Amino acid sequence: MSAWIMLVVGCTFIVGGVSVLNGWRAATYSDKRLSGWGNIAVGAGFTLDGLPKIVGSSDAVGLLFAIAGLALIVVGVVLGARDLRRRRGNA
């Protein structure tokens, strides 16, 4: 069940990131490229983490996908934090 939740949350983040890159709610973001790509990276990380569990692949493949997913989530959070600092004027 948690794999399905990660997949749905990941897809939601990806759709939100693409929407921001296309100009939806652009006024709330100082640099929509950073926040959009940050959302896409976080969503891809969640999706990569849940996908092997859904398709029933081996533990080794699941571990590799989880490591890649964690790396993408960290990159997305860093991009989002940079955008947040820019919005507050701390960058």
Backbone as a chain_set.jsonl record, in Angstrom:
{"seq": "MSAWIMLVVGCTFIVGGVSVLNGWRAATYSDKRLSGWGNIAVGAGFTLDGLPKIVGSSDAVGLLFAIAGLALIVVGVVLGARDLRRRRGNA", "coords": {"N": [[0.818, -1.197, 0.0], [1.969, 1.237, 0.768], [3.696, 1.689, -1.345], [2.013, 2.337, -3.448], [1.008, 4.736, -2.477], [3.347, 6.291, -2.459], [3.788, 6.365, -5.214], [1.519, 7.769, -6.171], [1.796, 10.215, -4.783], [4.266, 10.994, -5.81], [3.649, 11.335, -8.549], [1.838, 13.439, -8.28], [3.504, 15.489, -7.315], [5.172, 15.747, -9.55], [3.357, 16.617, -11.524], [2.628, 19.046, -10.335], [5.116, 20.381, -10.393], [5.573, 20.58, -13.177], [3.401, 22.173, -13.818], [4.068, 24.551, -12.498], [6.373, 25.233, -13.939], [5.188, 25.8, -16.343], [3.921, 28.161, -15.867], [1.754, 28.328, -14.113], [0.571, 29.67, -11.174], [2.808, 31.266, -11.016], [3.416, 33.696, -9.911], [3.817, 33.372, -7.208], [6.298, 32.364, -6.872], [9.715, 33.114, -6.758], [11.755, 32.255, -8.439], [10.778, 30.379, -10.797], [11.86, 28.278, -12.185], [13.625, 26.947, -10.45], [11.918, 26.117, -8.324], [10.022, 24.628, -9.747], [11.563, 22.587, -11.025], [12.58, 21.495, -8.691], [10.268, 20.39, -7.487], [9.653, 18.476, -9.451], [11.911, 16.819, -9.27], [11.682, 15.831, -6.625], [9.224, 14.49, -6.853], [9.892, 12.569, -8.803], [11.718, 11.129, -7.331], [10.107, 9.977, -5.281], [8.472, 8.426, -6.93], [10.313, 6.674, -8.118], [11.076, 5.306, -5.86], [8.773, 3.906, -5.106], [7.995, 2.409, -7.336], [9.474, -0.118, -7.97], [8.506, -1.765, -5.937], [5.842, -2.032, -6.574], [5.846, -3.36, -9.062], [7.039, -5.693, -8.316], [9.783, -6.383, -8.295], [13.196, -7.551, -7.656], [14.93, -7.452, -4.438], [17.438, -6.249, -4.644], [17.246, -4.635, -6.916], [15.207, -2.959, -6.039], [16.569, -1.692, -3.942], [18.55, -0.238, -5.332], [16.912, 1.487, -6.829], [15.714, 2.839, -4.71], [17.912, 4.183, -3.613], [18.576, 5.885, -5.753], [16.175, 7.302, -5.849], [16.218, 8.564, -3.336], [18.409, 10.248, -3.697], [17.392, 11.946, -5.711], [15.277, 13.125, -4.309], [16.686, 14.557, -2.345], [18.093, 16.362, -3.987], [15.911, 17.759, -5.068], [14.825, 18.933, -2.749], [16.93, 20.599, -2.002], [16.961, 22.37, -4.196], [14.414, 23.485, -3.859], [14.772, 24.704, -1.358], [16.683, 26.629, -1.973], [15.146, 28.269, -3.608], [13.251, 29.125, -1.74], [14.852, 30.596, 0.028], [15.586, 32.651, -1.705], [13.117, 33.858, -2.115], [12.614, 34.918, 0.385], [14.62, 36.712, 0.544], [17.156, 36.067, 1.48], [19.229, 35.052, 0.014]], "CA": [[0.0, 0.0, 0.0], [2.82, 2.427, 0.817], [4.266, 1.911, -2.673], [1.004, 3.063, -4.236], [0.956, 6.101, -1.959], [4.52, 6.983, -2.982], [3.593, 6.588, -6.644], [0.527, 8.838, -6.351], [2.404, 11.462, -4.315], [5.29, 11.357, -6.788], [2.996, 11.866, -9.752], [1.272, 14.732, -7.921], [4.608, 16.44, -7.293], [5.623, 15.966, -10.927], [2.356, 17.468, -12.174], [2.772, 20.378, -9.757], [6.338, 20.99, -10.92], [5.351, 20.936, -14.575], [2.464, 23.301, -13.822], [4.817, 25.75, -12.122], [7.239, 25.582, -15.066], [4.346, 26.325, -17.421], [3.409, 29.469, -15.508], [0.66, 28.3, -13.152], [0.967, 30.213, -9.868], [4.182, 31.751, -11.143], [3.623, 34.903, -9.109], [4.198, 33.024, -5.844], [7.667, 31.836, -6.864], [10.669, 34.078, -7.276], [12.429, 31.616, -9.571], [9.927, 29.216, -11.025], [12.646, 27.139, -12.668], [14.133, 26.195, -9.304], [10.848, 25.451, -7.586], [9.414, 23.625, -10.625], [12.457, 21.425, -11.137], [12.652, 20.873, -7.368], [9.083, 19.535, -7.339], [9.777, 17.332, -10.354], [12.923, 15.918, -8.727], [11.109, 15.154, -5.458], [8.221, 13.545, -7.347], [10.573, 11.445, -9.447], [12.305, 10.313, -6.261], [9.045, 9.169, -4.684], [8.023, 7.446, -7.914], [11.362, 5.651, -8.23], [11.091, 4.505, -4.638], [7.613, 3.026, -5.019], [7.766, 1.617, -8.541], [9.912, -1.521, -7.906], [7.657, -2.531, -5.02], [4.584, -2.319, -7.254], [6.055, -4.364, -10.114], [7.497, -6.924, -7.688], [11.157, -6.725, -8.668], [14.007, -8.099, -6.571], [15.348, -6.511, -3.405], [18.599, -5.498, -5.111], [16.741, -3.587, -7.813], [14.493, -2.015, -5.182], [17.56, -0.905, -3.212], [19.139, 0.72, -6.267], [15.916, 2.512, -7.122], [15.524, 3.643, -3.502], [19.068, 5.083, -3.509], [18.39, 6.917, -6.777], [15.051, 8.12, -5.413], [16.665, 9.419, -2.235], [19.259, 11.299, -4.277], [16.527, 12.908, -6.383], [14.537, 13.873, -3.289], [17.616, 15.523, -1.742], [18.319, 17.419, -4.978], [14.693, 18.566, -5.131], [14.699, 19.724, -1.526], [17.936, 21.655, -2.071], [16.471, 23.369, -5.142], [13.295, 24.18, -3.221], [15.29, 25.556, -0.28], [17.308, 27.794, -2.616], [14.073, 29.161, -4.036], [12.653, 29.712, -0.546], [15.758, 31.64, 0.504], [15.486, 33.786, -2.623], [11.849, 34.552, -1.877], [12.714, 35.663, 1.645], [15.678, 37.699, 0.417], [18.344, 35.646, 2.213], [20.233, 34.446, -0.858]], "C": [[0.859, 1.258, 0.0], [3.454, 2.722, -0.538], [3.285, 2.679, -3.558], [0.901, 4.514, -3.781], [2.14, 6.902, -2.477], [4.366, 7.291, -4.465], [2.619, 7.741, -6.898], [1.106, 10.188, -5.924], [3.468, 11.931, -5.303], [4.69, 11.953, -8.044], [2.376, 13.237, -9.482], [2.346, 15.817, -7.889], [5.084, 16.758, -8.702], [4.646, 16.881, -11.664], [2.438, 18.896, -11.635], [4.006, 21.099, -10.273], [6.198, 21.42, -12.363], [4.403, 22.13, -14.675], [3.171, 24.602, -13.472], [5.716, 26.188, -13.276], [6.442, 26.179, -16.219], [3.662, 27.636, -17.055], [2.25, 29.475, -14.538], [1.188, 28.706, -11.786], [2.394, 30.739, -9.889], [4.448, 32.959, -10.252], [4.065, 34.578, -7.69], [5.632, 32.528, -5.748], [8.608, 32.869, -7.446], [11.425, 33.511, -8.47], [11.691, 30.323, -9.855], [10.691, 28.032, -11.579], [13.14, 26.291, -11.507], [13.018, 25.437, -8.599], [10.175, 24.385, -8.442], [10.273, 22.38, -10.744], [12.632, 20.735, -9.792], [11.472, 19.951, -7.121], [9.175, 18.303, -8.231], [10.787, 16.332, -9.811], [12.388, 15.15, -7.52], [10.076, 14.115, -5.9], [8.834, 12.341, -8.017], [11.213, 10.534, -8.402], [11.273, 9.427, -5.594], [8.582, 8.078, -5.645], [9.043, 6.328, -8.062], [11.394, 4.751, -7.003], [9.93, 3.517, -4.597], [7.446, 2.067, -6.173], [8.257, 0.171, -8.451], [9.059, -2.381, -6.98], [6.35, -2.92, -5.694], [4.755, -3.423, -8.287], [6.627, -5.667, -9.577], [8.887, -7.34, -8.089], [11.944, -7.156, -7.439], [14.417, -7.012, -5.58], [16.534, -5.667, -3.856], [18.173, -4.357, -6.033], [16.005, -2.531, -7.002], [15.446, -1.121, -4.407], [18.2, 0.142, -4.121], [18.169, 1.849, -6.611], [15.677, 3.409, -5.916], [16.68, 4.619, -3.312], [18.944, 6.221, -4.517], [17.248, 7.852, -6.393], [15.432, 9.067, -4.294], [17.538, 10.557, -2.753], [18.407, 12.362, -4.971], [15.732, 13.754, -5.386], [15.43, 14.924, -2.647], [17.887, 16.673, -2.703], [17.096, 18.337, -5.063], [14.509, 19.448, -3.919], [15.712, 20.867, -1.524], [17.493, 22.75, -3.038], [15.313, 24.17, -4.546], [13.753, 25.115, -2.113], [15.983, 26.789, -0.852], [16.247, 28.788, -3.066], [13.428, 29.851, -2.834], [13.545, 30.813, 0.017], [15.702, 32.866, -0.392], [14.207, 34.576, -2.39], [11.91, 35.397, -0.62], [13.812, 36.709, 1.602], [16.953, 37.34, 1.145], [19.462, 35.134, 1.317], [21.205, 35.458, -1.398]], "O": [[0.536, 2.233, -0.677], [3.723, 3.882, -0.852], [3.681, 3.56, -4.32], [0.728, 5.416, -4.601], [1.982, 8.052, -2.889], [4.769, 8.36, -4.922], [2.874, 8.593, -7.749], [0.929, 11.189, -6.618], [3.565, 13.122, -5.598], [5.173, 12.967, -8.547], [2.386, 14.103, -10.357], [2.13, 16.927, -8.374], [5.37, 17.914, -9.015], [5.064, 17.814, -12.349], [2.33, 19.853, -12.401], [3.954, 22.295, -10.56], [6.651, 22.501, -12.739], [4.587, 23.001, -15.525], [2.904, 25.639, -14.079], [5.814, 27.381, -13.564], [6.971, 26.981, -16.988], [2.895, 28.171, -17.856], [1.791, 30.553, -14.162], [2.162, 28.128, -11.302], [3.104, 30.663, -8.886], [5.594, 33.213, -9.88], [4.64, 35.438, -7.024], [6.131, 32.294, -4.647], [8.337, 33.439, -8.503], [11.702, 34.241, -9.422], [11.949, 29.296, -9.226], [10.233, 26.895, -11.463], [13.085, 25.062, -11.563], [13.159, 24.249, -8.309], [9.792, 23.338, -7.921], [9.788, 21.26, -10.586], [12.814, 19.518, -9.745], [11.647, 18.848, -6.603], [8.813, 17.204, -7.809], [10.557, 15.125, -9.879], [12.617, 13.946, -7.404], [10.054, 12.997, -5.386], [8.365, 11.217, -7.834], [11.245, 9.315, -8.569], [11.531, 8.246, -5.362], [8.329, 6.945, -5.234], [8.672, 5.156, -8.124], [11.706, 3.565, -7.106], [10.09, 2.402, -4.101], [6.823, 1.017, -6.019], [7.502, -0.723, -8.833], [8.905, -3.581, -7.207], [5.805, -3.993, -5.433], [3.918, -4.32, -8.386], [6.695, -6.654, -10.309], [9.159, -8.534, -8.214], [11.431, -7.133, -6.32], [14.272, -5.819, -5.845], [16.631, -4.495, -3.493], [18.688, -3.243, -5.931], [16.163, -1.336, -7.251], [15.18, 0.067, -4.228], [18.372, 1.291, -3.714], [18.555, 3.016, -6.675], [15.461, 4.61, -6.073], [16.465, 5.758, -2.898], [19.178, 7.382, -4.182], [17.344, 9.063, -6.592], [15.028, 10.23, -4.289], [17.419, 11.695, -2.299], [18.676, 13.555, -4.832], [15.539, 14.951, -5.595], [14.997, 16.054, -2.425], [17.911, 17.832, -2.29], [17.24, 19.558, -5.122], [14.082, 20.596, -4.046], [15.396, 21.977, -1.095], [17.632, 23.935, -2.733], [15.244, 25.388, -4.71], [13.191, 26.196, -1.941], [15.885, 27.875, -0.281], [16.42, 29.999, -2.927], [13.095, 31.034, -2.904], [13.045, 31.855, 0.441], [15.764, 33.995, 0.094], [14.204, 35.805, -2.457], [11.32, 36.476, -0.565], [13.93, 37.515, 2.525], [17.769, 38.223, 1.41], [20.542, 34.812, 1.811], [22.113, 35.102, -2.15]]}, "num_chains": 1, "name": "protein.A"}
